């Protein structure tokens, strides 16, 4: 009997945008975390709800 390795995509429930959590869930998680002062050069951070920080 020959067993083949599973495709890696079969082990993931989503990819890219499909793996994102709801903005409300992210907001709740960030509120629970210890707040830290933002870097002076930070243009976009967690306060804007953006996908990434710049």
C-alpha positions as CSV (number, residue, x, y, z in Angstrom):
1,X,0.0,0.0,0.0
2,X,1.4,3.4,-1.0
3,X,0.6,6.4,1.1
4,X,1.1,9.9,-0.4
5,X,1.8,13.0,1.7
6,X,-1.2,15.3,2.2
7,X,-1.3,18.5,0.2
8,X,-0.4,21.4,2.5
9,X,-3.4,23.3,1.4
10,X,-5.6,20.5,2.8
11,X,-4.2,21.3,6.3
12,X,-5.2,24.9,6.3
13,X,-8.8,26.2,6.8
14,X,-8.2,29.2,4.6
15,X,-5.6,31.3,3.0
16,X,-4.9,35.0,2.6
17,X,-8.0,37.0,3.3
18,X,-9.9,33.9,4.2
19,X,-7.7,33.5,7.4
20,X,-8.4,36.9,8.7
21,X,-10.4,37.3,11.9
22,X,-13.3,39.7,12.2
23,X,-12.3,43.3,13.0
24,X,-14.4,43.2,16.2
25,X,-12.4,40.1,17.4
26,X,-9.1,41.8,16.6
27,X,-10.2,44.9,18.5
28,X,-11.1,42.9,21.6
29,X,-7.8,41.1,21.5
30,X,-5.9,44.3,21.2
31,X,-7.8,45.9,24.1
32,X,-6.8,43.0,26.3
33,X,-3.1,43.2,25.4
34,X,-0.8,45.5,27.3
35,X,-0.7,48.9,25.6
36,X,2.6,50.3,24.5
37,X,3.6,53.7,23.2
38,X,3.6,53.8,19.4
39,X,6.8,54.5,17.6
40,X,7.2,58.1,16.6
41,X,7.7,57.1,12.9
42,X,4.6,54.8,12.9
43,X,2.2,56.0,10.1
44,X,-0.5,53.3,10.4
45,X,-1.0,51.3,13.5
46,X,-3.6,49.2,15.4
47,X,-5.7,52.3,16.2
48,X,-6.9,52.5,12.6
49,X,-7.8,48.9,12.2
50,X,-5.7,48.6,9.1
51,X,-4.3,45.3,7.8
52,X,-0.7,46.3,8.5
53,X,1.4,48.8,10.3
54,X,3.8,51.1,8.3
